[in-house]
Amino acid sequence: MRPEKASIVSDLSEKLNRSPFLLVTDYQHMKVDQFGELRNRLAPAGAEVRVVKNSFLKRAMADSGMPDVGDQLTGQTAIVMGENDVAPVAKILKLFAAEFKIAKLKIGVVDKAVLSTSDVEALAELPAREILLAQLLGLLLAPATRLVRVLNEPASAFARLLNAKAEKGEAEAPKAPVVEAPAPIAETKAEEAPVAEAKVEEAPAAETPAAAPTAEAPATEIPAAESTTGETPAENP
């Protein structure tokens, strides 16, 4: 290979190594002003477009360790490379091809993996990198949020139980005197019990005077005991 050709392949290989993607389009029927328009649209996305020979591209892809897609490198070829996200670049290419009916996409290589035309068009439908990262972060945080909620649920349930108990106790507080009402009655009966016992102990003392006349009854003189003869019995000396 001539030195000038080897230099072109080396420069192309270096750019392929720095780019996370490679999009190959059909350069046929593209005018100079249209090529300039595509270049201007790709620049804000950090990408560039350049026309290369298929033989140079095959050699550069082989030198950079990319997969062999030589059978699909036919016709007039333009390649798009960049150092940023591939999704915005794929969207620019898709809109440009639909608008000018040129620059049809042939094949794509992303992170050294071959993608079909439909795969690249699917990448064009993806949102921007920042939005994707935000959505991914939301997906990652969602299980963690549910886990924290589940872990806090027993404590929350226990707190609700204590609160319900406290509210129930406050609601039943006015009924407390009704429950304690029998207690003074029992104490009153207990205090009256000694009085009843005292009356029982005094009962024998009350019966003692009634028994005294019964014991002295034989000593009482009865007039009906006089003699029928009319004589009074003499008193013993």
CORDAFEN-V511425 format. One record per helix or strand of 2 or more residues. SS is the DSSP state (2 for helix, 1 for strand). FROM is the first residue (numbers start at 0). TO is the last residue. If there is no record, write none. Layout:
ss=SS from=FROM to=TO
ss=SS from=FROM to=TO
//
This chain:
ss=2 from=2 to=17
ss=1 from=20 to=25
ss=2 from=31 to=42
ss=1 from=46 to=51
ss=2 from=53 to=62
ss=2 from=69 to=71
ss=1 from=76 to=81
ss=2 from=85 to=99
ss=1 from=104 to=109
ss=1 from=112 to=114
ss=2 from=116 to=123
ss=2 from=128 to=218
ss=2 from=222 to=224
//
